[in-house]
Amino acid sequence: MIAPLARHARRLGERYLPQDTKNRMRGAIGTALSDRVVSYVELAERDDVDVWRFEREREFTFERPDYYNRLPEEIGRIVGDHVSPQPFVLEVPDVTLIGSQGMKRTADGDFVVYNFHRPADAGASRELGYDVLDAVSMGTWPFRRPGGPTAEVELAVPLINRWARNYSHWTEECLAQLAGVRHYIRETGERPILLIPPDSPEFVGESLELLGFDETDYRELGDERLRVERMVLPSIRRVWSGTSDDYMRDPFGISWVREAVLQRIDEDADSPSKILVSRERDATVRRITNWSAVESALVDRGFEPVVLTEHDFREQKELFRNAETIVATHGAGLTELIYAEDASVIELFGSYVVPPYFEMSEAVGHRYGCLVCEPRGDDIRVDVDELHAAIDATTGADGS
């Protein structure tokens, strides 16, 4: 009874509490727990933790978009030079996994938080605050309680965080961690069970199986507090910006996922060269209010409208593999751009602007343009003339 009431309270809180109030609550929780946080980097220095490093530290540069009507600050501030740290994988003894957020607590009571190679006191406790507030609001008590864990497993790697059910986050965070899992398997000869979120979307299992893991290799984390005798923790492929106070997707992690997937899909699948991603039938936000005008203009230029939910996981990759030009409203479906070979990408923003698909485009060498469009509630209205200009600028075309 308590858990359903807590979930209802959470929904009310998410809907009605002001964002600054929620942020203050998360910050207060993080501050209270700041002395119980340990980062992956700090764990690597402990005597009872084994560490394997692979690949190397690398530098990279994000260039300005090839076209924009107004350069979003969220993109402009990450243009410049950055460093991708050397990835690694840890084996940590006696860790308890808690809740659908995948909170990890060591035997001595520390919460394990990945902090993008910054000190544990530089924001990691705030990340923990998000998870603790989320867990408590869903009826999960993340602290010690009588009786301890309700289940145990010997060797496992958690592919779980509060965003793991989102397709984009699953791809660029969880799937990228499989590079570390594979390195661990090569180095040790042991194969850890992959722990995935409870009630995982279909794409979670489909992606793991496409990448060579079968149904016996993974299991959903239930409501239990799971004690893992030896927990495998690959570093999360994120980078701290060299130009601003932001974290970014690691371009080399994105490239690893891209190559791993492309090796396993049909290279010669029949697919359009110009794709217009439609959200009109399968989304409730970020739709195009003047869709008919946009669709008509782009169909005249040879674009094919595509509804991604009408294609299965493998088909979506095959659809984008041969794409030369991609136009889409900001949304998780744009993650598929990483599977294109050499493309021009036009991203359409409304009032909500974040840079992951700019980062992904840069990671795989695409040309990228963006339009900040007129917000219409949660949807957008696209200036068709500006859209033509964006396509021309990124493709080198002239209205064709």
C-alpha positions in Angstrom: 0.0 0.0 0.0 2.8 2.4 0.8 4.6 2.0 -2.5 1.6 2.9 -4.7 0.8 5.9 -2.5 4.4 7.0 -2.8 4.4 6.6 -6.6 1.2 8.7 -6.7 2.8 11.3 -4.5 5.8 11.3 -6.8 3.7 12.0 -9.9 2.0 14.9 -8.1 5.3 16.2 -7.0 6.9 16.0 -10.5 3.8 17.7 -11.9 3.2 20.5 -9.4 6.4 21.2 -7.5 8.4 24.0 -9.0 11.7 22.9 -10.6 13.8 25.1 -8.2 12.0 23.5 -5.2 12.9 20.0 -6.5 16.5 21.1 -7.2 16.8 22.5 -3.6 15.4 19.2 -2.2 17.9 17.2 -4.3 20.7 19.6 -3.2 19.8 19.2 0.5 19.8 15.4 0.2 23.1 15.5 -1.6 24.7 17.8 1.0 23.5 15.5 3.8 25.0 12.5 2.2 28.2 14.1 0.8 30.5 12.2 3.2 29.0 8.9 2.1 29.8 9.3 -1.7 32.6 7.6 -3.5 33.4 8.1 -7.2 34.5 5.4 -9.6 37.9 7.0 -9.8 38.3 6.9 -6.0 37.1 3.3 -5.9 39.9 2.4 -8.3 42.4 3.4 -5.7 41.2 1.0 -3.1 43.2 -2.1 -2.4 40.3 -4.5 -2.6 39.2 -3.2 -6.0 40.6 -4.6 -9.3 41.1 -2.3 -12.2 41.5 -2.9 -15.9 42.2 0.0 -18.3 41.8 -0.1 -22.1 42.1 2.2 -25.1 43.7 5.5 -24.2 43.1 9.2 -23.3 42.3 11.2 -26.4 41.7 14.8 -27.4 38.9 15.9 -29.7 37.2 19.1 -30.9 33.6 20.1 -31.4 33.3 22.5 -34.4 30.5 25.1 -34.7 27.4 23.8 -36.5 27.4 24.0 -40.3 24.2 26.0 -40.2 22.0 27.7 -37.6 19.4 30.5 -37.6 20.3 31.2 -33.9 23.2 29.4 -32.2 21.8 27.9 -29.0 23.9 28.7 -26.0 23.7 25.0 -25.0 25.6 24.1 -28.2 27.8 27.2 -28.4 29.4 26.7 -25.0 30.7 23.2 -25.8 32.3 24.2 -29.1 36.1 23.8 -28.7 38.7 21.3 -27.4 38.0 18.6 -24.9 39.7 15.5 -23.5 38.2 12.0 -23.4 39.8 10.1 -20.4 41.0 6.6 -20.7 38.1 4.2 -20.0 38.4 1.5 -17.4 36.4 -1.3 -15.7 36.4 -2.1 -12.0 35.5 -5.2 -10.0 34.3 -4.2 -6.6 33.5 -6.6 -3.8 30.2 -6.8 -1.9 28.0 -4.1 -3.4 24.2 -3.8 -2.9 22.1 -2.6 -5.8 19.0 -0.7 -4.7 15.9 0.4 -6.6 15.1 1.0 -10.2 17.6 3.9 -10.2 20.4 1.4 -9.7 21.9 3.0 -6.6 25.0 1.1 -5.6 26.1 0.9 -1.9 29.4 -0.7 -0.8 29.8 -2.9 2.3 31.1 0.0 4.3 28.0 2.1 3.5 29.3 4.4 0.7 27.1 5.2 -2.3 29.0 4.7 -5.6 28.5 7.5 -8.1 30.2 8.0 -11.4 31.4 11.6 -11.6 33.0 12.0 -15.0 36.6 12.1 -13.7 35.9 15.0 -11.3 36.4 14.8 -7.5 33.6 13.2 -5.6 32.7 16.5 -3.9 32.2 18.3 -7.2 28.6 17.4 -8.0 28.5 13.7 -7.3 26.5 14.1 -4.1 24.0 16.1 -6.1 23.6 13.2 -8.6 23.0 11.0 -5.6 20.4 13.4 -4.4 18.4 13.0 -7.6 18.4 9.2 -7.1 17.6 9.2 -3.4 14.6 11.5 -3.9 13.4 9.5 -6.8 13.7 6.2 -4.9 12.0 7.4 -1.8 9.2 8.9 -3.8 8.7 5.5 -5.4 8.5 3.7 -2.1 12.1 2.5 -2.0 14.2 3.1 1.2 17.8 3.3 -0.1 19.5 3.1 3.4 20.3 0.2 5.6 17.4 -1.7 7.0 17.0 -4.9 9.1 17.3 -8.1 7.1 19.6 -6.8 4.4 19.4 -7.7 0.7 16.6 -10.0 -0.4 18.6 -11.6 -3.2 22.2 -12.3 -4.1 24.2 -12.9 -7.3 27.9 -13.7 -7.6 29.1 -11.7 -10.6 27.1 -8.9 -12.3 27.3 -5.6 -14.1 24.5 -3.1 -13.6 23.3 -1.4 -16.8 20.8 0.6 -14.8 20.3 4.3 -14.0 17.3 6.6 -13.7 17.4 7.3 -17.4 18.1 3.8 -18.7 14.5 3.3 -20.1 15.1 6.2 -22.4 16.3 5.0 -25.8 18.9 7.7 -26.3 20.4 7.4 -22.8 20.4 3.6 -23.1 22.4 3.8 -26.3 25.0 6.4 -25.4 25.4 5.4 -21.7 24.5 1.7 -21.2 25.4 0.2 -24.6 28.7 2.1 -24.6 29.6 0.4 -21.3 29.6 -2.9 -23.1 33.0 -2.0 -24.4 34.2 -2.3 -20.8 32.2 -5.5 -20.3 33.8 -7.1 -23.3 37.3 -6.0 -22.1 36.6 -7.6 -18.7 35.5 -10.9 -20.3 38.7 -10.9 -22.4 40.9 -10.2 -19.4 39.3 -12.6 -16.9 37.5 -15.2 -18.9 34.5 -14.7 -16.8 31.1 -13.5 -18.0 29.1 -11.3 -15.6 25.3 -11.3 -15.8 24.0 -8.0 -17.2 21.4 -6.4 -14.9 18.8 -4.3 -16.7 16.0 -2.0 -15.4 12.7 -3.5 -14.2 10.0 -3.4 -16.9 12.6 -2.7 -19.6 11.4 -1.5 -23.0 11.8 -4.0 -25.8 14.8 -2.2 -27.2 16.9 -3.1 -24.2 16.8 -6.8 -24.8 16.8 -6.4 -28.6 20.0 -4.3 -28.5 21.8 -6.7 -26.2 20.9 -9.6 -28.4 22.0 -7.8 -31.5 25.4 -7.1 -29.9 25.9 -10.8 -29.1 24.3 -11.4 -25.6 21.5 -13.9 -25.4 18.6 -14.1 -22.9 20.7 -16.1 -20.5 23.2 -13.2 -20.3 20.9 -10.6 -18.8 18.1 -10.3 -16.3 15.8 -7.6 -15.0 16.4 -6.2 -11.6 13.2 -6.7 -9.6 12.0 -4.9 -6.5 14.6 -6.7 -4.3 17.7 -5.2 -2.9 20.3 -7.2 -4.7 23.7 -8.1 -3.1 26.4 -8.6 -5.8 29.4 -10.5 -4.5 31.6 -9.1 -7.2 30.2 -6.1 -9.1 31.7 -5.1 -12.4 31.6 -1.4 -13.1 32.7 -0.1 -16.5 33.3 3.6 -16.6 30.4 5.6 -18.1 31.4 7.1 -21.4 30.9 10.7 -20.5 33.3 13.6 -20.7 33.6 16.7 -18.7 33.6 19.7 -21.1 36.9 21.6 -21.5 35.0 24.8 -22.3 32.1 24.9 -19.9 30.6 23.4 -16.8 28.9 20.6 -18.7 29.2 16.9 -19.2 29.1 15.5 -22.7 28.8 12.2 -24.6 32.1 10.6 -25.2 32.5 10.6 -29.0 34.7 7.4 -28.8 32.0 5.6 -26.8 29.4 6.6 -29.4 31.7 5.4 -32.2 32.2 2.1 -30.4 28.4 1.5 -30.3 28.1 2.5 -33.9 30.8 0.1 -35.2 29.5 -2.8 -33.0 26.0 -2.4 -34.4 26.9 -1.9 -38.0 28.9 -5.1 -38.0 25.6 -6.9 -37.3 23.0 -5.4 -39.6 22.3 -5.7 -43.3 24.6 -3.4 -45.3 22.5 -3.6 -48.4 19.0 -3.0 -46.9 16.8 -0.9 -49.1 16.4 2.5 -47.4 15.8 6.1 -48.4 18.7 8.5 -48.8 16.7 11.5 -47.4 14.7 11.0 -44.2 12.1 13.2 -42.6 11.4 11.8 -39.1 7.7 12.2 -38.2 6.4 12.5 -34.6 2.9 13.3 -35.7 1.3 9.9 -35.0 3.4 8.5 -32.1 4.4 11.5 -29.9 2.6 14.0 -27.7 5.2 16.7 -27.6 7.6 18.4 -30.1 5.3 17.8 -33.0 5.3 20.2 -36.0 2.1 22.2 -36.1 2.5 23.0 -39.8 3.4 19.5 -40.6 1.5 19.4 -43.9 3.6 22.3 -45.3 6.9 20.9 -44.1 6.1 17.4 -45.4 5.0 18.8 -48.8 8.1 20.9 -49.2 10.5 18.1 -48.3 8.7 15.4 -50.3 9.2 17.7 -53.3 13.0 17.5 -52.5 13.0 13.7 -52.4 12.5 13.2 -48.7 10.6 10.2 -47.3 8.6 10.7 -44.1 9.4 8.0 -41.6 7.6 7.0 -38.4 10.3 5.2 -36.4 7.9 3.2 -34.1 6.6 1.4 -37.2 10.0 -0.2 -37.5 11.7 -2.7 -35.2 15.1 -2.1 -33.6 17.2 -3.6 -36.4 15.1 -2.0 -39.2 15.6 1.4 -37.7 19.4 1.0 -38.0 19.2 -0.3 -41.5 16.9 2.6 -42.4 19.5 5.2 -41.3 22.6 3.4 -42.5 22.4 4.7 -46.1 20.8 8.1 -45.2 22.5 11.1 -46.7 20.2 13.8 -45.2 18.2 13.6 -42.0 15.6 16.1 -40.8 14.0 15.6 -37.4 12.6 17.4 -34.4 14.7 17.0 -31.2 13.9 13.6 -29.7 15.3 10.1 -28.9 14.7 8.9 -32.5 17.6 11.1 -33.6 19.9 8.7 -31.9 19.7 6.6 -35.1 21.9 9.3 -36.8 25.0 7.6 -35.5 24.4 4.6 -37.8 24.5 6.8 -41.0 27.7 6.6 -43.0 28.2 10.2 -44.1 25.1 12.4 -43.5 23.8 15.9 -43.1 21.6 16.3 -40.0 19.1 19.1 -39.4 17.7 19.2 -35.9 14.6 21.3 -35.1 14.3 22.8 -31.6 11.5 24.5 -29.8 11.9 26.1 -26.4 13.7 23.0 -25.1 17.3 22.8 -26.2 19.9 20.2 -25.3 23.0 19.2 -27.3 23.2 15.4 -27.4 22.5 15.0 -31.1 25.0 17.8 -32.0 27.5 15.8 -29.9 26.6 12.6 -31.7 26.8 14.2 -35.1 30.3 15.5 -34.3 31.3 12.1 -32.9 30.6 10.3 -36.2 31.7 13.1 -38.5 28.3 14.3 -39.9 27.5 17.8 -41.0 25.1 19.4 -38.5 22.6 22.2 -38.7 19.9 23.3 -36.3 16.9 25.6 -36.4 15.4 27.2 -33.3 11.7 27.2 -34.2 8.7 29.0 -32.9 7.3 27.2 -29.8 3.6 26.4 -29.9 3.0 25.0 -26.4 4.9 21.8 -26.3 5.1 21.7 -30.1 6.8 23.8 -32.8 6.1 25.7 -35.9 8.8 25.4 -38.6 9.7 28.2 -41.0 9.8 26.3 -44.3 12.2 28.9 -45.9 14.7 28.6 -43.1 14.4 24.8 -43.4 15.3 24.9 -47.1 18.3 27.2 -46.2 19.5 24.8 -43.6 19.3 21.8 -45.9 21.1 23.7 -48.7 23.9 24.9 -46.3 24.6 21.4 -44.8 24.3 19.4 -48.0 25.8 21.9 -50.5 22.5 21.6 -52.5 20.5 24.4 -54.1 16.8 23.6 -53.5 17.1 20.1 -55.0 
